[in-house]
Each structure stands twice: as C-alpha cells, then as structure tokens.
Amino acid sequence: MLKIRLQRIGRKNDPSFRAVLTDSKNSTKSGKFLEIVGTYNPKAGETNFKVDRIKYWVSKGAQLSDTMHNFMVHQKAVEGKKRNVLPKKKPTQKRKELKTKK
C-alpha cells in the first residue's frame, strides 16, 4: 500500500521535512521513496505541498498519514475533520518506594 507521509531531513536541532510517496512497509528513515510531493519547515512555518500530485496519488489509492491529512484539511485540499495525532495520555503509576534499613 502506498502512503504519503513526512520524512525528516536536515541537521540536528534544525528539523525540516519532505512529504514523500512511499510504500507503507518502508521505514521512515530508510530513505526509499517514489516521489517527493512537498516540503515542510516547522521553524519558519512554511508548507509547500504539490496538492495536484497528492490528489492524483490519493485517487490512485495512496493513503495519507494522519499528519499529512491534517495539513491537507488545513489547506482545504481535503474535506473532513482533523485527526488526533497526539499520543493518548497514560495514567500515572505510583512508584513503590523501597524502604531500606540503615
């Protein structure tokens, strides 16, 4: 299955991402992709996506990752609600303190 997702590029502490079309079995850090369909720079807040190519690949059966779906909804390229991409909060567990005798 083909996926459109973000791939991190750039140096340490200077993130930038490219939106790529890749097979879902490839890991995000493998570097294998079929086509670059855009870029995202979070520090500058710039998004530059090829909306026509993304729509083309979605029509061919490619799936958008949750984050890419949210970007497309924000740009009004895809209709629908934004998806929650934040991790679910786990309840805090109480630590069992070890009592040591001195």
C-alpha positions as CSV (number, residue, x, y, z in Angstrom):
1,M,0.0,0.0,0.0
2,L,1.3,3.5,-0.9
3,K,1.5,6.2,1.8
4,I,2.1,9.9,1.7
5,R,3.9,10.9,4.8
6,L,6.6,13.2,6.2
7,Q,10.3,12.2,6.1
8,R,12.7,14.2,8.3
9,I,15.7,15.8,6.7
10,G,18.0,18.5,7.9
11,R,20.6,18.7,10.6
12,K,20.4,18.0,14.3
13,N,18.3,20.7,16.1
14,D,17.2,22.1,12.7
15,P,14.3,20.0,11.6
16,S,12.8,20.2,8.2
17,F,10.6,17.6,6.5
18,R,9.7,16.5,3.0
19,A,6.4,14.9,2.1
20,V,7.1,11.7,0.2
21,L,5.1,8.9,-1.5
22,T,6.5,5.6,-0.3
23,D,5.5,2.0,0.3
24,S,4.0,1.6,3.7
25,K,6.4,-1.2,4.5
26,N,9.5,1.1,4.2
27,S,10.6,2.7,7.4
28,T,10.6,6.5,7.6
29,K,14.4,6.5,7.9
30,S,15.1,4.1,5.1
31,G,15.3,6.9,2.6
32,K,13.3,5.0,0.0
33,F,10.5,6.8,-1.8
34,L,8.8,7.1,-5.2
35,E,8.2,10.8,-5.4
36,I,8.7,14.0,-3.4
37,V,5.3,15.8,-3.1
38,G,6.2,18.7,-0.9
39,T,8.2,20.2,2.0
40,Y,7.5,21.5,5.5
41,N,9.7,23.7,7.6
42,P,8.4,23.9,11.1
43,K,10.8,26.7,12.3
44,A,9.7,29.1,9.6
45,G,6.1,27.7,9.5
46,E,6.4,27.1,5.7
47,T,4.4,24.4,3.9
48,N,4.9,23.8,0.3
49,F,2.9,20.8,-1.0
50,K,2.1,19.8,-4.6
51,V,-1.6,19.5,-4.0
52,D,-2.4,18.3,-7.5
53,R,0.1,15.4,-7.2
54,I,-1.2,14.5,-3.8
55,K,-4.8,14.4,-5.1
56,Y,-3.6,12.3,-8.1
57,W,-2.0,9.7,-5.8
58,V,-4.9,9.6,-3.4
59,S,-7.2,8.9,-6.4
60,K,-4.9,6.0,-7.3
61,G,-5.3,4.6,-3.8
62,A,-2.5,6.1,-1.8
63,Q,-3.3,6.8,1.9
64,L,-2.4,10.0,3.8
65,S,-0.7,9.7,7.1
66,D,-2.6,11.4,10.0
67,T,-0.3,14.5,10.0
68,M,-0.5,14.9,6.2
69,H,-4.2,14.5,6.4
70,N,-4.3,17.4,8.9
71,F,-2.2,19.6,6.6
72,M,-4.5,18.9,3.7
73,V,-7.6,19.7,5.7
74,H,-6.0,22.9,6.9
75,Q,-5.2,23.9,3.3
76,K,-8.8,22.9,2.3
77,A,-7.4,20.4,-0.2
78,V,-9.3,17.5,1.5
79,E,-12.6,17.8,3.2
80,G,-13.2,16.3,6.6
81,K,-12.2,16.6,10.3
82,K,-8.6,16.8,11.5
83,R,-7.4,13.6,13.1
84,N,-5.9,13.4,16.6
85,V,-2.1,12.7,16.3
86,L,-1.2,13.3,19.9
87,P,-0.4,10.2,22.0
88,K,-3.0,9.0,24.4
89,K,-2.2,10.1,27.9
90,K,-1.4,7.2,30.2
91,P,-2.4,7.3,33.8
92,T,0.5,7.9,36.2
93,Q,1.6,4.9,38.2
94,K,2.6,5.2,41.8
95,R,6.1,4.2,42.5
96,K,6.7,1.7,45.2
97,E,9.3,3.1,47.4
98,L,11.8,0.7,48.8
99,K,12.4,1.1,52.5
100,T,16.0,0.5,53.3
101,K,17.1,0.0,56.9
102,K,20.2,1.8,57.9
